Amino acid sequence: MPDNEKAKKILSSSFLPITGAVVALAAIVLTWLGNPPNMGFCIACFLRDTAGAVGLHSVAAVQYVRPEVIGIVIGAFAFALARKEFKPKGGSAPVSRFILGAAMMVGALIFLGCPLRMLLRIAAGDLNAIIGLVGLVAGIAAASLFLKNGFTLKRNYDQGKAEGSLLPTVALILLGIVVFAPAILHFSTEGPGSMHAPLWIALAFGLAIGALGFASRLCFTGGIRDAILMKKIPAMLIAFVVLLVVAMIGNLLLGTFNLGFADQPIAHTDGLWNFLGMMLVGFSATLLAGCPFRQMVLAGSGNSDSVMAVLGMFVAAAMMHNFNMASSAAGIGENAIIGFTIITAIVIGIAIYNTFCNKAKS
């Protein structure tokens, strides 16, 4: 590894505990200021709400443009520019990445949360999220077997700065609409979508976390993947521990810590589907080399491959609600099993083809 790459890796590792602490602090503060309980910061939930706000689904309870998502994209973009590391790349299996991103969202909305929210739920005492964690690890372990056998989505290529700037531009335009023309959007008047922190505070936290996410390279599945493949504890897991500790302390101070399975906010107690939902997230994220949070950060910093994964998540969020597949506190959606089965079969097909069939051709 070149010396400059080693230096970047060391610098990124030094940012990891800071990023974990800031994400936990943001989640606690934003919840205190109005975000839904145990959902102070959740990429899957925030993309779902934003998809509803722009009219991709019509479920009135989950429609709100989440400034945190806009902030992550712009924060990562700005920090990459400032560090002179804005080097757009893309062109690696875009359709496969779109489908894998969609699969992450399907699993997340069956479980009711991305890996980040899973940790925040654990920090608030939700034992259903422990089952989700076991599922996540199982999915990562299964995908790691494909990685060991040569899974690849092939290389990406350098692209122009204009291409890498498209998503941050869209994010800025969406922010402008929220501020100057909100009437053309949909906003919930009840349910989780109606619960939110003040716009500018949420945006500020998003900007900070986007920048820190780029600096630290934090990934909520990558740390577990590296532990499995390298058989040692990677530095990234330190960020998870810091996040859990800070968030748990915050919940205890605010009186929002509730240990148990029942009566957890915006969660269900179906253990099988908590496990399977997060297993699909872990499997898909490992093949993509990044969890939903990591994909958002990479997309903002010029990686068009990650933009495809984010678009897959965005579209799947709408489909999960349009076709009654998303879970609620009452349990999984009426058509969740159908959606889960179809997307899981496709994802396994992608894994097999890009591990064994590509190898046979070469």
C-alpha positions, 0 to 999 in steps of 0.5 A, a space after each residue: 500500500 502506498 504511503 499516502 494511502 496508509 496515511 489516509 487509512 490512519 486518518 480515517 481510523 482516527 475519525 471513527 470514534 468521533 463519527 460514532 459519537 456525533 451520530 449518536 448525539 445527533 440521533 438523541 438531540 434530533 429525537 428530543 427536538 421532534 424526530 420519531 422515537 428511536 428514529 433520530 437518524 435512519 437512512 432507510 426511514 428518511 429516504 422512505 419519508 422523502 420518497 413520499 414527500 415527492 409523491 412516489 407513494 401516497 401513505 400519508 403518515 410517512 411523507 416528509 423531506 428529511 433535511 438530514 438526507 440532503 445534509 449527508 449528500 452535501 456534507 460529503 460532497 463539500 468535504 471531498 472537495 475541500 480534501 481534494 478527494 472529489 474524484 467521480 467514478 462509476 460504471 460498475 454493474 449499474 443495474 445490479 447495484 440498483 437492485 442490491 440497493 432496492 434489496 437493502 430497502 426491502 429488508 430494512 422496511 421489513 425490519 423497520 430500520 437500517 443498520 444505523 437505526 438497529 444500533 439506535 434501537 438497541 441503545 434504547 433497550 429494544 431487544 427486537 433489534 438484537 434479533 435484527 443484529 443476529 440476522 445482519 451478521 448472518 447475512 454479512 457472513 453468507 455474503 462473505 463466502 461469495 467474496 472469498 470465492 471471488 465475487 465482483 461487480 467489476 471495476 469502475 471508471 473515472 468520470 467527469 466532475 459534472 457527473 459526480 456533482 449531479 446528486 449534490 445538485 439535485 439535493 440543493 434543488 430539493 432543499 430550495 423547494 422545501 424552503 421556497 416552494 413547499 406547497 408542491 410537496 406532500 407533508 404528513 399531518 400525523 404519524 412518523 412523517 409529521 414528527 421532525 426536528 427543526 429544518 435547519 438543525 436537522 440539516 446542520 447535523 446531516 452536513 456534519 455527519 456527511 462530512 465525518 462519514 466521508 472522513 472516517 469511511 464509516 460503514 455499519 456493515 463493513 466493520 462486521 464484514 472485515 471482522 469475519 474476513 480478517 478474523 480480527 477486530 477492525 477499528 470500525 467496530 470501535 465506532 459502533 461501541 462509542 455510538 451505542 454507549 453515547 446513545 444509551 447514556 442519552 436515552 437514560 438521561 432523557 428517560 427514553 430507555 425501555 428494555 424489552 420486546 414489547 411497546 417499542 416505538 415504531 417496531 414490531 415483535 415478529 422475531 423471524 422477520 426481524 431476523 430475515 429483514 436484516 439478513 437481507 440488508 447485511 447480504 446485499 450491503 456486503 455485496 455492494 461494499 457499503 451499508 445504506 449510510 455508506 452508500 449515501 456518503 459515497 453518492 454525495 462524494 461523486 461515486 455514481 455506482 453508489 448513486 445507483 444503489 441510493 436510487 434503488 433504495 429510493 424506488 424500493 421505499 415507494 414500492 414497499 408502501 405502494 404494494 403493502 409490503 412495508 412493516 408497521 408496529 402491527 407486524 409485516 406488511 400483507 405482501 411482504 413475503 412475496 416481495 422478500 422472496 422475489 428480491 432475495 432470489 434475484 440477489 442470490 442470482 446476482 451473487 452466484 453469477 458474479 462469483 462463479 459464472 464470471 469466473 468461468 468466463 475468465 
